[in-house]
Amino acid sequence: MSEAGGRGFGCRVPQRAPWSFVAATAALCLVSATSVCRAVAAPMSREEKQKLGNQVLEMFDHAYGNYMEHAYPADELMPLTCRGRVRGQEPSRGDVDDALGKFSLTLIDSLDTLVVLNKTKEFEDAVRKVLRDVNLDNDVVVSVFETNIRVLGGLLGGHSLAIMLKEKGEYMQWYNDELLQMAKQLGYRLLPAFNTTSGLPYPRINLKFGIRKPEARTGTETDTCTACAGTLILEFAALSRFTGATIFEEYARKALDFLWEKRQRSSNLVGVTINIHTGDWVRKDSGVGAGIDSYYEYLLKAYVLLGDDSFLERFNTHYDAIMRYISQPPLLLDVHIHKPMLNARTWMDALLAFFPGLQVLKGDIRPAIETHEMLYQVIKKHNFLPEAFTTDFRVHWAQHPLRPEFAESTYFLYKATGDPYYLEVGKTLIENLNKYARVPCGFAAMKDVRTGSHEDRMDSFFLAEMFKYLYLLFADKEDIIFDIEDYIFTTEAHLLPLWLSTTNRSISKKNTTSGYTELDDSNFDWTCPNTQILFPNDPLYAQSIREPLKNVVDKSCPRGIIRVREESFRSGAKPPLRARDFMATNPEHLEILKKMGVSLIHLKDGRVQLVQHAIQAASSIDAEDGLRFMQEMIELSSQQQKEQQLPPRAVQIVSHPFFGRVVLTAGPAQFGLDLSKHKETRGFVASSKPYNGCSELTNPEAVMGKIALIQRGQCMFAEKARNIQNAGAIGGIVIDDNEGSSSDTAPLFQMAGDGKDTDDIKIPMLFLFSKEGSIILDAIREYEEVEVLLSDKAKDRDPEMENEEQPSSENDSQNQSTEQIVSLSQTVDLVDRETPDESFLSSHSESLSPADTEDARSTSSSEQTSNPTESHETTSLDGECTDLDNHLQEQSEAEEDSNPNASWGKKVQPIDSILADWSEDIEAFEMMEKDEL
């Protein structure tokens, strides 16, 4: 996760200039920009800004308080089930769990947030808890990258503000660098990861046993992501400057030097994944999103924090390449490092949302405004930024783990321009979080932004960053108890003091990289925002940049938005053949394919296979056109297969005390009422007898006019549907009979028919796993009458109904429920699980999202993709459409820890106990709604 810097500006300063000069220069830029921008629109009143700031404080209290009550000392809160996530006690999520080390991650990540939000007493209590409870030598394999930015960064940020508070004389008078000593201990535990010939660290390490020992269970990896190896210098240099132990900064510098040395010299770009032993690029695509993002960020911030010009020159060199090849305003598209004019993919990931903030730090405001506005339009369409979306703004990966990068860029754009427009953007973010992500035990990540369903996940970075940036967005200088301009933000938004630049400077700053060029002053264009350039005689300058992008998401992507090399449009030449236009029976198209080095092979089963040999192309330009055509054909095939699948549906509990806040993602049926074409079905639920629904119901009076609950198994789904329909049910929910099954560990299913005509089934049928179905069953046991809404996506809750059904009892008036969700993936195969006569469509993931397989911020890029620069590529055509069989398969789950500490037991609560804890939260939320109205 890449977060742009705390300065807000990237003003060039002399290497030995005092940092007060930097702050003064930045302040001058800010004042000038603000005075111009505020003529654009009426500024938000001080009262409204205070109100929004207070709302952010309440939201943080809701998230942090529930973590401390229901999860601590676990690493993270599971907000739907109101318990802590403990490594080894929950189903493994693969690489995402590498951030968890049984070191109370969320508490450490939140330390400096508490001070920024003026919660100094809570900060003092939190520091005491960390010193008392946190152990850093656990036998657990963790991500070096995540542990560095979250835990080491969190300890250093906490130490930085602890000594600041101690100097002020009111708080932390007892503090004696205890957090720094913990940080030093952790730093030494991470150092064995750097034991490679290249100096690039291993991606993972065992906190207790290090690397390569038999008991370490790690050390065999060969690859790491560029960001994983290049996002260490701030924390490691700060640790060296604080303690005087130079080894940390030396190791981090060596890793950065190696990455710079291995850049592609003709394009000055770096790839996503690199071999830590040989330095060979494993994945040769390049962008500013997942896998690379914070490498660029730390080059610029290392210059700001350490005052080393070599870091600035490296950044400027990379930035020039980014703007030359990757930036296609307002898009930022990955390219091949060896062929940078050729796009590597046609979608963007959410992590690139940090980049406008980094451009503000650089001082390049115009493209920052453009990309930020495009991202905001995507958010307005989906309420949140999908984990990935295509160049024509369709959802590619639907998850949203409450990432803070967009809020970060919003904050820095407001600091740079003073434009109140960005305050309104921040207000929208607050409203969406409260409306769609807030649950009784915290804030839940979005499993699918299209349906509004949730995931039982609240990552530590949500507290470390989101609330920090949102609060600073609306805070005036007097609202913060220290000068934020004296610090720089790390990628996890932890605060490091700028005075470190002049402390313990025993490390040589002379660059040792071969082939280094003299610093080119032309690279310093746009280094400091100049209002005469940013707003040239026009106070509406920023607005004029945004205006053309207002409807960019709602319009279809113009053909020219995908880069085509100018050279390909030679005089009199036609544009390259696009996959969507190709016809296998068109002789002209076949001739074009031949020119591009693409040949057709007719298979015995009637299909046509496409094969490209770049060496057979008429020219290098034609070869690139051919590669692009093959990639487009693969994308087109994937999209066609997706369109053949039914999208997930939603089961929403709307009765008291849930009021629509519980959204369960359900698998659809290939028969019965299509909820996407008809109005949703709403009704109370009732269990059928027999529960399997495989024979005539013996309790038709109980299910008449209701939605029947049926257990999976023993007969066909269509037979179950007919039996409950004959009993008068208006819909059906099939609950998995495999106890404990959950969306955490299994893909969702589509229910198939019985091979016969199913037109007689007129009611909607949906499928829930056991864990999700138990939410409804538990609610029935607790409240007897439970009403649900079956629909194609979650609906806004009905505040009138909530007010009408609000009980007079104080304890009952607060009740809401948890929610569980599951995800629907893409390609389908007929599967029979246990019952031979039960027909099932099983969905297997066609492409794996970072949220499902690995956190894209910490990925070591184990994701396998075809090498885009290879000269041989194949795909198949069935008639004129592509039929691809080589879908990516989910990786096996990481090994769970077998002996968790007894003190880390799950905190499982019955539903009535959970509901009783929510009174203050509901009152607060109702107060916010009243204010809104």
N, C-alpha and C positions, 0 to 999 in steps of 0.2 A: 504494500500500500504506500503510495508515494504522496507525501504531504508537502506542499510548498512552504517556503520559509517564513519565519517569524518577523523578518524585517519589513516585508511588504514592498521593498524596493531593492533594486540591484545596482545602486550607485557605485560607480568605479571610484575607488579612493587610493591614495598612495599606500604602498605596502606597509609603511610604518606609521601611518596616520593614526591618531588616537580615535578610539571608537566613538567618542563624543562627537567627532566630526562626521562620522557616518550617520549617527542619529540625527544630528542637526541638518545634514543634507537631505535625509529622508523626510524629516519633518517639513522642511522648506518645500520639497516636491509635493507633499501631501496637502499643505495649506493652499498652495497655488492651484492644484488640481481641484480641490474641493470648492474653492471660491468660484471657479468657472462652472463646474458641473451643476451646482445647485440652482443655477438659472434654468436648468432643463425642466425640472418638475418641482412642485412644492415639497419641501423636506418633510419627513415624518416628524410629528411633534415629539417633544421630549417625553410627554406623558405616555404616548403609545409605545415609544421605544422602551420605556421603563416597564410597561405592562408586558411586553413581549419578553424582555429580559427576565422578569419574574416568572413568566410562564416556563422559560427554559430552566430556571432553578427548580421549579416544581417538578418538571419532567425528569431532571437529573435525580432529584430526591426519590422519585418513584422507582427509577431503575436501580440506583445505588442502594436504596433502602431494602428493596426486595432481594437484591444479591446478598446483602449482609444478613438478612433475616432467614432466607430460605436456602442459600447456597454456601456461604462462607463456612469453612475455609477452602471449599472446592475452587477450581480455577474459573469456572464460568457458571452463570445461571441458565437453567432451562426454564424459560418463562411460561410455557404452556402447562407444564406439570409441576411447577413451583418447587424445583429441587436443583441441587448442584450437579454439574457435569464433572464426573471424576473419571480420569483415564483408567480403562480396564473394567469399569462398572457399567458402562453404556456400550451399545454396539459401536464398533469402530467405524469412523467416517473416513478412514484412510489418512492421507497426508494432512488434512485439516486438523487432525488431533495432534500433530507434531508441535503445535503451539502450547499444548497443555503439558505441564511438568510437575504438577502437584505442588506448586509454589504460590497458590492464591493469586493467580494471574490478574484477575479483574481488580483486586485491591491494589496491587502494585501499579498497574496501568492507570489507575484513577488518582494517584497521589497528588500530582501537580494540578490536576483538574480541580480538586477540592480547594486549592489556594486561589486559582484563577476565579473561581466562583465565590470567593470570600467566605469559604467554610473552613476557617482556620482552626476552630476547635475540633471539628471532625477530622481535619488533617492531622492534628496532633494525636488524636486517638488512633487514627489509621496507622501512623508511623509506629506507635507502640505495639499495635497488633502485628505488624510486619516483623518487628524485631523479636517479638515473643513467639510467634507461631510459624514463621516461614522457614523452611529447610531447603537448602540449595544443592544437597548432595543425594538426591533421590535416584534410585535405580530406574531411570526412565530415559528413553531416547527422544530427544527434542530437536527441533529445527534450530540451527545456529542463527539463521536470519531472524526468525520470530523471537527467539530468546534475547537476541541482541536488541532489537528495536523496542520490544515490549517490556522485558524484565530489566535488562541492564539500563535501557533508556529510562524506564520508570523509576528505578532506584536513583539514577543520576539526576533526573528531573526533581524527584522528591528531595534529594540532598541540596540541590541548587536553591530551592525555595525554603528549605528548612534553615539554611544558614542566613538567608535573607531575612526571614522572620526573627531569627535569634538576634540579628544585628539591630532590628527595630525595637527589641527590648521587651515585648509583651508576651510572645509565645515562644515555645521551643527553647527555653532557657536551659533546659537540662540536656539538650542535644549535643553530642560530642562526635559527630561524623560517623555514627553507627551505620547509616544507610550507605555511605561511601565505602566502608569496610566490607559490607555485604556485596556491593558492586565489584569491588576488587577481587573478592573471593570468586564471584561468578565469572569475572573476566579470566582468571586463571583456569577455571574449569572449561572455558571455551577455547583456550589457546591450543590444546592438542589437535583441534580440527584443522589447524593451519600446517600440519605436518605433511606437506606435499611438496614435490619438486618445483611446482609453479608458484607456490605461495597462495594459491586460491584455496579457501577452506572447504573441507567436506561439508555437504549440506546438512548432516545430522551428527549428533554426538550424544553419548550417554553421560549424564551429569555426574554419575558416580564412578564409572569405569573408563570413560574417555572413548578412544577409538581403537578398533581392531582387536582388542582383547576378546576372548571367547564369550565372556559374560557381558560384553558391551552391546552385542547384537547389532552392530553397525560398523561402518568403515570399509564396506565393499563397494560403495557407490563410486561411479566414475564421472558423473555429470552434475553440474549445478547451474542454476540460472544466473544470468549476468547481474540482476539486482541482488540476488542472494550473496554474491561475492563482493559486490560493489557498494553495499549499503552498510558499511561498518565504520567508516572513518570518523564520523561525528562522535559516536558513543565511545569508540576506542581512543580517539585523540583526547576527548574530554576526560576519560579515566586516567590517561597518562598525565594530562595537565593538572588534574586535581591531586593525584597521588605522587607524581614525580617518577613513576615507573614507566620508562619510555617504551617498553617492549610492546605494549598494546598498539600505540600509534604506529610503530615500525611495521608490525604485521599487517595492519589495515592499509598502510601506504603501499606495501609490497603487492598486495592483492590488486589495488587500483592501478599500480604501474603495469602489472601484467595484462590487465584488461585493455589498457590503453595501447600497449605494445601489440596486442592481437586484433586491434580494430581492422576492418577491411580498408586498406590504404587508399583505394581509388574512390570509394564512397564515403569514407570516414564514419561508417556505421558499425554497430556491433550486433551480433546475433542474440537470440533468446537464451540458448543453452550452450555451455562450453565444457569440454573435457578438462577436469581439474588436474590431470597428469600431463597431457600432451599439449593442451591449449587449442586443440582443434575445435572449430565450431560444430556443434551437433545439430542444432536448429539454426538455420541461416536466414530466417526471416527477422525483420527488425521493425520496431515501432516504438511507441512511448507508453504502452500499456503494460499488461501483466508480463512479468519476467525481466523487464528492462527498466521500467519506470524510475525507481528511486536511485538507480545508478547515475542517471543524468542529474537528478535532484541533488545528490550528495557531492557531485563535482562542484556545482555552483555554491552550495552552502559550505563546503570545506574551504573555499576561498573566503567567504564572508567570515567564518568563525576563526580560521587559522591564518588568513592574510597571505596565502601562498599563491602567487600569480600563476604558477604552473597549472593549478586546478582551474583557474578561470580560462586559460588558453585552451585547455582540453574541452571545457564545456562549450566555449564559443565555437570551436571546430565542429563538435558534434551538433550544436544547435544550427549551424549553417547547413549541415547535411539534412537535419530534420526538416527545416523549412524548405529546402530544395526538393526533397524527395517524398517525405512522409506527409507533410502538411498539404492538404488539398481543400482549402477553406470551404465550408467550415469543418470538414472531416479531417481525421488523422488516421491514415490507412497504412497498415504494415506493407513493407516492400522486401524484396530480396537484397541482401547486402552486396551480392556480386552483380545484380542487375536491378539497380534501385529505381529504374523507371517502370518496373513491372510489379504490380500489386501482388502481395502474397495471399491476401484473402479479401473477402468482400463484407466483412463485419468488423465491428469495433467492440472492445470490452470496456466495462465500466471504470476500470482503474485509470484510464487515461483522463478521467475528469479532474485529476490533480494538475494537469498540464497548464491550463489557463492560469492557475495560481503561480506556477513556476515561471510562466512568461511574465507575470507581473513583477516577480522578483528580478527577472532579467531586464524588465522595462519595455518589453514589446507588447504594447497594450492592445493594438487593433486585432491581431489574430486571437488574443485571449478573449476579447469581447465576442468575437464571431463563434468560436468553439463553445464557449460557455452558453451563449444564446441557443445554439443548436441543441445542446444537452438539456437545457431548460425546456425546450419545446418537447423533447422526448419525455421528460418528467411530467409535463402537463398532460400528455396523452396517456401515460401509464401510472401516474401518481408517484412512481419511483423510477430510478434508472435501472433498466434490466441489466443483468450481469453481462449480457452481450446483445447487440442489435445490429441489423444489417445496414448497408449504405442507403437503402430506401426506408430505413427506420422501422422495419418489422422486428419483432422479438426473436432473437436467436437463442439465448439462454434466458429463461424467465425468472430466475431467482434474483433476490435482492437482500443481501445480508446486512442491511442498514449501514452501507458504506458511507464514510464522511467526506470523500474527496470533493464532491460537488459543493458541499457546504464550505469547505476550505477555500475553494476557488472563489466562491461568492464573497466570502469575507475579504480576501485580498483584492478583489476587483473593487469592492466598496472602499477599501482603504486607499486605493490608488486613484479612484475617480470621484469619490464622494457622491456618486449618483444614487439618489434615494430609490431608484429602481431595484437595486440589489437588496435593499431592506425589505421590499415587497417580495422578492424571491425568497429571502430567508423566512418571511412570515408564511409563505406557502409551504416551505419545508416543515415548519412547526405544525401547521394544520394537518398535513398529510401524515406525519408521524403519530399525532394524537388520534386521528380519525381511522387510520388503517393498520398501524403497527402496535398501538398501545393495547396491552392486555392486563388483566388484573395483577399479574406478578411481574410486570416489567414491560419491555418492548420486544416483540417477536419479529424475527426476520421474515421476509416474504418468501414463501415457497414458489409462488407464481404470481407475478404482478398482474396477469390477465384475469385471474379468478379472485384475487385478494386473499388467497389461502396463506396460512402461516407455517413457519418451521420452528421447532422447539429449540431455538438458538438465540442467544444474545451475546455476541462476541465482545471481548474486552475493549476492542478499539472503539466501540460505540460510545463508551463512557470516557475513554481517553481523549477522543477527538471531536465527536459530533457536538457534544454539549459545550465544549471549550470554544469551538469556532462560532457556534450560534450565539453564545453569550457575548463573546467579544464583538460580534457583528452589531449588536444592539447597545453595547456598553459605551458610555463616555469615559474619558480618561479618569475622571474622579470616581468612577464606579469600581475601579480596580485598585487594590491596595499597594501595588508596585508598578513600576514603569515597564510595560510589556516590550517596549522598544529596546530594552537592555538585554534581550534574550533572542535566541534563534530557535525556531521550532525544528525538531527532528521529524523524520517521516512518520512517526507515531504521535506527533504533536507534543513531545516532551520538550521542556524548556532548558536550554543550556546558556549560561551567561557569556556575553561577548568578551568579558575581560579575560577569558581563558586564552585569548590570542596572544597575550603578553606574559603568560604564566608558564614556567618550566619549558621554555622554548629551546630545549637541548637537541632537538632533532634537526638535522640538516634539511633545509628546504630546497637544496639544489636538486634539480631534476636529473635523474640518471637514465631516463628513457632514451634509447638511441633514436637518432633521426629527428630530434626535437628542433623546431624552427624558432626563430626569433619572434617575440611577441608582436603581433600585427595589430596596430591601433585601429585598423578598419573593423576589427571584430568587436569594437566597443560601441558600435552604433546601437542606439536604443538602450544604452546601459542605465541611464537615469531618466525617469519620465520628465519630459519637458512639455509644459502645457502649451507652448507655442506649436509643438509638433503634434501632441495628442489631440488638441482641440484648436486647429488652425483658424483663428478668427471666427469660430462657429461654436457657440455653447451647446448646440445640438449634435455635436460630433459623435459622441458615444451612441446616442439614440439613432443617428443616421446609419451607424454600422449594424445595429440590431434590427432595424426595420425590415430590410429585405429578407430576414430569416424568420420573420414571425410565423409564416405559414409553411416553412420548409418541410416540416414533418408530415403535414396533411397532404402535401402534393406528392405525386409519384416521383421517384428519383429520375432526373433527366439523364439521358444517355451519356451526356458529356461529363457526368460527375465521376465516372471511372476513368482514370487517366489513360489516355492513348498517346503514345509517343508522337511528337510532332513529325518526326521523320517518317512515320508510317503513312502520313497523308501527303505523299509525294504528288507532284503536279499531275493531275488527271487520274490519280489512283482513287479507288473506292475505299470507304471505311472497312475495317476488318469484319469478317463474318462473325456474327454473334451466335451463341449457342441457341438462344431462343428463336432465331430465325432459320436455323438449319433444317433442311429437308433431305433425307437420304435418297430421294428419287430425283432430286434436282441436279442435272449434270454440271451446271455452273458451280454449285456448292461443292460437288465432289472434286472439281478441278482446283478450287480454292484450298480444300483440305490437302490435296496433294502438294500444292505449293508450300503449305505450312508444315509439311512433313508428317501429316496425319493420314493414315491408311485405314481402310475398312476391311474387316475380316468377317465373312459370313459363317456363323456357327451352325452346327447340325440341327440345333433345336429351334432354328428360325431367327435367333437373335443376331444382331450385328455388333461386333466389337470394334471400338476405335483404339488405335495404337499410334502414339506419336514417337518418331525418331527425329530429334532436333537436327541431327547431322544431315538428314535428307531434305531439310527445308531449303528453299531457293536462296534465302539470305538469313542473316541473324535476326533481322526485323521480322521476317516471316516466321522464324522459329519462335520468337517471343509471342507473336500473334497466335501461333498454334498452341503454345503452352497456356495462354490466356483462354483460348477456346476450350481446351480440355478442362481447365479449372471451372469455367462457367458451366460446362456440361455436367460436371460433378455436383456443383451447387444446384443446378436446375433439377437434377435427379433427386437430390436430397429434399428439395422443396416439394417436388411432386409426391414423394413418398409421405412427407409430413401431411400434405393436404388430403391424402387418402385416409389418414387416421382421424378418429373422432377426438376432439379436444377434451380435456378433463372437465368435469362438472363440479358443482358445489352443493354441499349440504350445510345449511346455515340454521343454527338453533335460534329461534326468534322469540320464544316464550320467556317469561320471568324465570330466573334472574339474568338470563343471557342476553336477550334483546339484540340478537344479531351479531354479537361480538365473537361467537364461536363459528368458525368457518372450517369445514372439513372438506378437503379435496377428494372427490369420488370418481371412480372409474365409470365410464358410460357403458351402455348396452347398444348392440347393433340392431336392436329391435325395440318396439314400443315407441312411445311419444318422444319426439326429438325436441329436447328442451331449448335448443338453439333457434328453433323455428316457431315455437309456441310459448305462450306465457308460462311462467314458472308455476309449479304445483306446491301448494301450501296446505299443511294439515297436521293434526296430531298423530303421533306414532303409536303403534300397538304391535305387540309380538303375536305372531301367528302360531296356531296349534294345529298340527304339529309344527315345531319350530323350523324344521327343514323345508316345509312347504311343498313336500313331494306328493301329497295326496290331498283329497278334499278337506278343507279346513273345518275343524270341529267348533271353532269360535267365530263364525261369520259375523255375529252381532258385535264382536269386539273390534273387528277391522273395518266394518262397514263405514265408508266415508273417511277412512283414515289411511295413513301411509304404513304399510305392513313391514315389519322387521322379520327377515328370514335368515336362517343360517345356511351357509354354503355347504354343498356336498349331497351325495346320494341320488341326485337326479339332475336333469338339464335345467339351465337357467330359464329357458322358455317355459318349461313345465311349471316351475315355481311361479312365474309371472301369470300364467293362465289360472292357476289355482287361487291366487290371491285376488285376481281380477274378478273371477267368478264369485268370490265372497263379498265383493263390493268395495275392495280397496281402491284408492285413487292413485296409488303409487307404491313402489316397493324399494326397500334397501336391503341388499344382500350383505351379510357380515361374514367375514372369513372365519372358518371353523378351525384354522390353525392358530391355536392360542399363542399370543405374544407377537404375531406377525405385525409388521409396522412399515410405514414408508421409510423409516430409517435404514432398513435392511433389504427391502424388496421393491422392485418396480411395480407400478400399478397395472391393472389388467383392464382390458375391454371384454365385456361379456358377449360371447357369440351366441347365435341362435342354435337350433337343433338340426339344421339342415333341411328343415321343412319350411313351408310358408308361414311366416310369423306376422302377417298383416292383421291377424285377429287380435294381436296384443296392442292395446290402445293406451296403456298407462306407462308412465316413465319408470325405468328401473336403473338403480345406481348401485355401485359396489364399494364397500369400505373394508379395510383391513381390520383385524381383531382389535388392535390398540385404539384405532380411531372409532370403531364401533362401540367400544366400551365406554367412550365418552357419553354417547347417547344412552346406553344401558344404565350407567351409573346415575345419569340425570333422571331417568324414569324411576329408579329406586328411591331417589332423594325427593323428587317433586311429583311423582305419579303422572301428571299430565305435561307432556313435552311437545311443543309445536316446532316443526321444521319447515324450511323452504328448500325445495329442490329446484335448481336453476343452472343456467350455463355459466354464471359467474356470481360472486357474492353481491348482494344488494346493500345499499346504504341502510343502516338501521333506522327504525322508525322512532324518533324521539317522542312523538305524541303517545304512542303505545307504551313507551317506557314510563312516561309520566302517569298515564292512566293506570298501569298495572303496578305502580310503585307501592309496596306495602307500607303500612304505617309503622311497623316494627323497625327500630333502628338497625338491628342486626340484619334483617332481611332486605332492607332497602339498598344495601351495598352489593348484593350478590351478583357476581358475574361468573363465567366459567372459563376453564381453559379450553384451548383448541388444539387439535392435531390435524395434520395435513399430510397428504401424500402427493407424489409427483407422477405425471404421466409422461412416458417417453415415447419413442417414435416408431420404430419398425416393428412389425407384428409377425408372429409365427403361431401356428396352431399348437397348443400344448395341452396335455392331459396330466394333471398333477397326481391325484390319488384316486379319483373316482372315474372309472372308465367310461361312464355314460355321461359325463359332464363336459360340455364343450367350452373351451377357454381360449381367449386370445391373449397371449403374453407379450408385453411390450419390453423391448430391449433398447437400451440407449444407443442412438445412432451417432451422437456426439456427446462427449462428456463435458459438463460445465465445471468451472473451477470450484463452484460451491459444492458439487457432488463428489469430486475426486480429490481435489487439493485446493487449498486456499491459493488463489492466483498470486497473492503477494509473496508467498513463501515457496512457491513451487520450484522444485529442482528440475522441472520440465521432463518428468517421466512420460508425459503424454507423447505418443508416437505419431508423427505425421510424415507424409512422404516428403522427400527432399525436393523442394521446388526447382532446384537447379539441375536435377537429373535429366538426362536426355531421353528417357524412356518413360512413357506414361500411358496407361490404358484405362478405358471405360467401356461399358457395353450399352448397346441400344436395342430396345425391343420395338421393332418397327421404326418409329421416329422418336421414341422416347427412351431415356436411359434407365437401365435397371441395374443398380449397383448392389453387389452382394458383400463387399468388404467393409462392413461397418465396424467401427471401433467397439471393442468389448470393455466392460468395466473391469478395472484392475481388482485383484484379490485384496481383501481388506487387510489392513496392517494388524500385526499380532497384538493382542490385548495384554496388558500387564496382568500377571497371574496372582500377584500377592499385594493387593492394595492395602495401604495402611488402614488399620481398623478405625482410626479417627476420621476417616474420609467416607464413612458410610453414607448411603443415600438418605436423603430427608424426604420420605414419602408421607404425604398427608391425605387423610380422607377429604372428600369434596366439601363436607360441611365445615371442616376445620379451615380449609383454604378460603372458603367463602366468607367465613367470619373475620378473616384478616383484611378484608378489602374495603371496609367502611370508609376510612379516611380517603382512600384513593377515589372512590366513586363520588364522594362529596366534592372533592377537588375538581374532578372532571365535570361534574354538573355545574360547578361555579364557572368554569371556563366556558361551558356552552352558554350559560346565561349571559356572560360578558359578550360572547360572540353575537348573540341575538340582540 
